[in-house]
């Protein structure tokens, strides 16, 4: 590993540690030990790497987790979410939340503005380029209930909420026993926002009748696929997908089949902490 890669790896380790310990006190001394850097230089090194101070990064990560809980766990009281995020009272939580996202927690819960939310989490951290373990498997045909998201990538969470609503109401694809997929027709970094296409899917054994949410019957076809396992945040899943396309495919001699890349989410937030997320990425092959 060259010097630059080793440096990136150390900061990736710090960011991972922060994600795993958001509910704890995170001191500069401890974080500098994780990175094996001098505590006297750590602040400046982290700011140069991530474009933001370490204290602000930690607060934003806590606010991120809080914002997701506001939207996807509506039964939780805001005061409980505020305390978990490390704030002493709802007022200080509300002020920090509005500074970060332009909405109060109550406003975000009822009508989340995902675009400024997504922009807040675009840090100039470098991609990790280590090799990944790619396997070729035979995927079995899978019938799915699919909600077609069409529009800006940052609004996929709104579609996810709608799909969850259908899932709970219909009981045809229970989250606990069925599989959850995402079909990625477009690269979110390259598609025009309004033209971006992504299907949110759950496996089913029965036909999906007409429903208010607009969930449709679809099939993920059987066939050979290259599959790689992505660990951690879905925000960085594009790096693993690009590895399949750029690094692995060019060296493999394989050719692509006429079906989009798709994801199998083996677990999901909010039940699973972000750093424990596991996603298999499938690239269909001829």
C-alpha positions as CSV (number, residue, x, y, z in Angstrom):
1,X,0.0,0.0,0.0
2,X,1.5,3.4,-1.0
3,X,1.6,6.3,1.4
4,X,-1.5,8.0,0.0
5,X,-3.6,4.9,0.3
6,X,-2.3,4.2,3.8
7,X,-3.2,7.8,4.8
8,X,-6.7,7.4,3.3
9,X,-7.1,4.1,5.1
10,X,-6.3,5.7,8.5
11,X,-9.0,8.4,8.0
12,X,-11.5,5.8,6.7
13,X,-10.9,4.0,10.0
14,X,-11.5,7.1,12.0
15,X,-14.8,7.8,10.2
16,X,-15.9,4.2,10.7
17,X,-15.1,4.4,14.4
18,X,-17.1,7.6,14.7
19,X,-20.1,5.9,13.0
20,X,-19.9,3.0,15.4
21,X,-19.7,5.1,18.6
22,X,-22.0,8.1,17.9
23,X,-23.7,7.5,21.3
24,X,-20.5,7.8,23.2
25,X,-18.1,10.6,24.1
26,X,-15.7,11.0,21.2
27,X,-12.5,12.8,22.3
28,X,-9.7,14.0,20.0
29,X,-7.3,11.9,22.1
30,X,-9.2,8.7,21.3
31,X,-9.8,9.5,17.6
32,X,-6.1,10.4,17.1
33,X,-5.2,7.0,18.7
34,X,-7.5,5.2,16.2
35,X,-5.8,7.0,13.3
36,X,-2.3,6.6,14.9
37,X,-1.7,10.4,14.5
38,X,-0.4,12.9,17.0
39,X,-3.3,14.6,18.9
40,X,-1.6,17.9,18.4
41,X,-2.0,17.7,14.6
42,X,-5.1,15.6,14.3
43,X,-7.6,18.5,14.1
44,X,-5.8,20.1,11.2
45,X,-5.2,16.7,9.4
46,X,-8.9,15.7,9.7
47,X,-10.1,19.1,8.5
48,X,-7.7,19.0,5.5
49,X,-8.9,15.5,4.7
50,X,-12.7,15.9,5.1
51,X,-13.1,19.6,4.5
52,X,-14.8,20.0,7.9
53,X,-13.7,20.0,11.5
54,X,-13.9,16.7,13.4
55,X,-16.3,18.2,16.0
56,X,-18.6,19.4,13.2
57,X,-18.4,16.1,11.4
58,X,-19.4,14.2,14.6
59,X,-22.3,16.6,15.2
60,X,-23.5,16.2,11.6
61,X,-23.3,12.4,11.8
62,X,-25.4,12.5,15.0
63,X,-27.9,14.8,13.3
64,X,-28.0,12.5,10.3
65,X,-29.0,9.6,12.4
66,X,-31.5,11.7,14.2
67,X,-33.0,12.9,10.9
68,X,-33.5,9.3,9.7
69,X,-35.1,8.3,13.0
70,X,-37.5,11.3,12.7
71,X,-38.7,10.1,9.3
72,X,-38.6,6.4,9.6
73,X,-39.5,5.9,13.2
74,X,-42.5,8.3,13.6
75,X,-43.5,6.7,16.9
76,X,-40.4,8.1,18.7
77,X,-40.7,11.4,20.5
78,X,-38.5,14.2,19.4
79,X,-37.1,14.6,22.9
80,X,-35.9,11.0,22.9
81,X,-34.2,11.5,19.6
82,X,-32.6,14.7,20.8
83,X,-31.1,13.1,23.9
84,X,-29.8,10.2,21.9
85,X,-28.1,12.6,19.5
86,X,-26.2,14.1,22.5
87,X,-28.3,17.3,23.1
88,X,-29.4,18.3,26.5
89,X,-32.9,19.5,25.5
90,X,-35.1,19.7,22.4
91,X,-34.5,23.4,22.0
92,X,-30.7,23.1,21.4
93,X,-31.4,20.1,19.2
94,X,-33.9,22.1,17.2
95,X,-31.5,25.0,16.7
96,X,-28.7,22.8,15.5
97,X,-31.0,20.8,13.3
98,X,-32.4,24.0,11.6
99,X,-28.9,25.4,11.1
100,X,-27.8,22.2,9.4
101,X,-30.9,21.5,7.3
102,X,-33.0,24.6,7.1
103,X,-36.0,22.9,8.8
104,X,-36.9,22.2,12.4
105,X,-37.1,18.5,13.5
106,X,-41.0,18.7,13.3
107,X,-40.9,20.2,9.8
108,X,-38.4,17.6,8.6
109,X,-40.5,14.8,10.1
110,X,-43.7,15.9,8.3
111,X,-42.1,17.1,5.0
112,X,-38.4,16.3,4.7
113,X,-36.4,18.5,2.3
114,X,-34.0,15.8,1.1
115,X,-31.9,17.9,-1.3
116,X,-30.3,20.3,1.3
117,X,-30.0,17.2,3.6
118,X,-28.0,15.3,0.9
119,X,-25.9,18.3,0.1
120,X,-24.9,18.6,3.8
121,X,-23.3,15.2,3.6
122,X,-21.2,15.6,0.5
123,X,-17.7,15.6,2.0
124,X,-14.6,15.6,-0.2
125,X,-13.2,12.3,1.1
126,X,-11.3,10.1,-1.2
127,X,-12.5,6.8,-2.6
128,X,-10.9,3.6,-1.4
129,X,-9.5,1.6,-4.2
130,X,-8.6,-1.7,-2.5
131,X,-9.5,-4.9,-4.3
132,X,-12.8,-6.6,-3.5
133,X,-13.9,-10.2,-3.5
134,X,-16.1,-10.8,-6.5
135,X,-17.9,-14.0,-7.1
136,X,-20.0,-15.3,-10.0
137,X,-23.3,-16.8,-9.0
138,X,-26.5,-18.0,-10.6
139,X,-29.3,-15.8,-9.4
140,X,-32.7,-17.4,-9.3
141,X,-35.7,-15.6,-10.8
142,X,-37.4,-13.5,-8.1
143,X,-40.9,-12.0,-8.3
144,X,-41.0,-8.6,-6.7
145,X,-43.3,-5.8,-5.7
146,X,-41.7,-2.7,-7.1
147,X,-42.2,1.0,-6.5
148,X,-40.7,3.0,-9.4
149,X,-38.8,6.1,-8.2
150,X,-38.5,8.6,-11.0
151,X,-36.8,11.9,-10.1
152,X,-33.8,13.3,-8.2
153,X,-31.8,10.7,-6.3
154,X,-32.0,12.6,-3.0
155,X,-35.8,12.0,-3.1
156,X,-35.5,8.2,-3.0
157,X,-36.1,8.3,0.7
158,X,-39.6,9.7,0.0
159,X,-40.3,6.7,-2.3
160,X,-38.9,4.4,0.4
161,X,-41.3,5.8,2.9
162,X,-44.2,5.1,0.4
163,X,-43.0,1.6,-0.2
164,X,-42.8,1.0,3.6
165,X,-46.3,2.3,3.9
166,X,-47.5,-0.2,1.2
167,X,-45.5,-3.0,2.8
168,X,-47.1,-2.5,6.2
169,X,-50.6,-2.1,4.7
170,X,-50.6,-5.0,2.2
171,X,-48.5,-7.6,4.3
172,X,-47.6,-9.1,0.9
173,X,-43.8,-8.5,1.4
174,X,-43.1,-8.4,5.1
175,X,-39.7,-6.8,5.8
176,X,-38.9,-9.5,8.4
177,X,-39.3,-12.5,6.0
178,X,-39.0,-11.2,2.5
179,X,-36.0,-9.9,0.6
180,X,-35.5,-6.2,-0.2
181,X,-33.9,-5.1,-3.5
182,X,-33.1,-1.9,-5.4
183,X,-32.8,-1.9,-9.2
184,X,-30.5,0.9,-10.4
185,X,-31.3,1.8,-13.9
186,X,-29.0,4.9,-13.8
187,X,-25.9,6.2,-12.1
188,X,-27.0,9.0,-9.8
189,X,-23.7,10.8,-10.4
190,X,-24.3,11.0,-14.1
191,X,-28.0,11.0,-14.8
192,X,-30.0,14.2,-15.1
193,X,-31.8,14.5,-11.7
194,X,-35.3,14.4,-13.2
195,X,-34.5,11.4,-15.4
196,X,-33.0,9.3,-12.6
197,X,-34.7,5.8,-12.3
198,X,-34.5,3.5,-9.3
199,X,-37.0,0.7,-8.3
200,X,-37.5,-0.2,-4.6
201,X,-38.5,-3.8,-4.4
202,X,-39.6,-6.5,-2.0
203,X,-39.9,-10.2,-2.9
204,X,-43.4,-11.6,-3.1
205,X,-45.1,-15.0,-3.7
206,X,-48.5,-13.6,-4.7
207,X,-49.6,-11.1,-7.3
208,X,-49.7,-7.5,-6.1
209,X,-53.2,-6.0,-6.6
210,X,-53.8,-2.3,-7.5
211,X,-52.9,-0.1,-4.6
212,X,-52.9,3.6,-3.7
213,X,-49.0,3.7,-3.5
214,X,-48.6,2.5,-7.1
215,X,-46.6,-0.6,-6.3
216,X,-46.3,-2.9,-9.4
217,X,-45.5,-6.5,-10.2
218,X,-42.1,-7.1,-11.6
219,X,-39.5,-9.9,-12.0
220,X,-35.7,-9.9,-11.4
221,X,-34.7,-12.5,-14.0
222,X,-32.6,-15.6,-13.4
223,X,-29.1,-15.6,-14.8
224,X,-25.4,-15.4,-14.1
225,X,-24.3,-12.4,-12.0
226,X,-21.0,-11.0,-10.6
227,X,-21.7,-10.2,-7.0
228,X,-19.7,-8.2,-4.5
229,X,-20.5,-7.5,-0.9
230,X,-20.6,-3.9,0.3
231,X,-20.2,-3.2,4.0
232,X,-21.4,0.0,5.7
233,X,-23.1,3.1,4.6
234,X,-25.3,3.1,1.5
235,X,-23.7,6.5,0.7
236,X,-20.5,4.8,-0.4
237,X,-22.2,2.0,-2.3
238,X,-21.4,3.7,-5.6
239,X,-17.7,3.0,-4.9
240,X,-18.3,-0.7,-4.8
241,X,-20.5,-0.6,-7.9
242,X,-17.8,1.4,-9.8
243,X,-15.2,-1.2,-8.7
244,X,-17.3,-3.9,-10.4
245,X,-17.7,-1.9,-13.6
246,X,-14.2,-0.4,-13.9
247,X,-11.7,-2.6,-12.1
248,X,-13.3,-6.1,-12.2
249,X,-15.2,-6.1,-15.5
250,X,-12.4,-4.8,-17.6
251,X,-10.1,-7.6,-16.4
252,X,-12.7,-10.4,-16.3
253,X,-13.4,-11.0,-20.0
254,X,-17.1,-11.1,-19.1
255,X,-19.9,-9.3,-21.0
256,X,-22.9,-7.7,-19.5
257,X,-26.5,-8.9,-19.8
258,X,-29.4,-6.7,-20.7
259,X,-30.6,-6.0,-17.2
260,X,-29.6,-3.3,-14.8
261,X,-27.3,-3.5,-11.8
262,X,-29.3,-4.3,-8.6
263,X,-28.8,-4.4,-4.9
264,X,-29.9,-7.0,-2.3
265,X,-30.1,-5.3,1.1
266,X,-29.4,-7.9,3.7
267,X,-30.3,-5.6,6.5
268,X,-31.7,-2.0,6.7
269,X,-31.8,1.1,8.8
270,X,-33.1,2.1,11.4
271,X,-33.0,-1.4,12.9
272,X,-29.3,-1.8,11.8
273,X,-26.7,0.8,12.7
274,X,-25.2,2.3,9.5
275,X,-21.7,0.8,10.0
276,X,-23.3,-2.7,10.2
277,X,-25.2,-2.5,6.9
278,X,-24.6,-5.3,4.5
279,X,-25.5,-5.1,0.8
280,X,-24.8,-7.5,-2.1
281,X,-24.3,-5.8,-5.4
282,X,-25.3,-7.9,-8.5
283,X,-24.0,-7.2,-12.0
284,X,-25.9,-9.3,-14.6
285,X,-23.7,-11.2,-17.0
286,X,-24.3,-13.1,-20.2
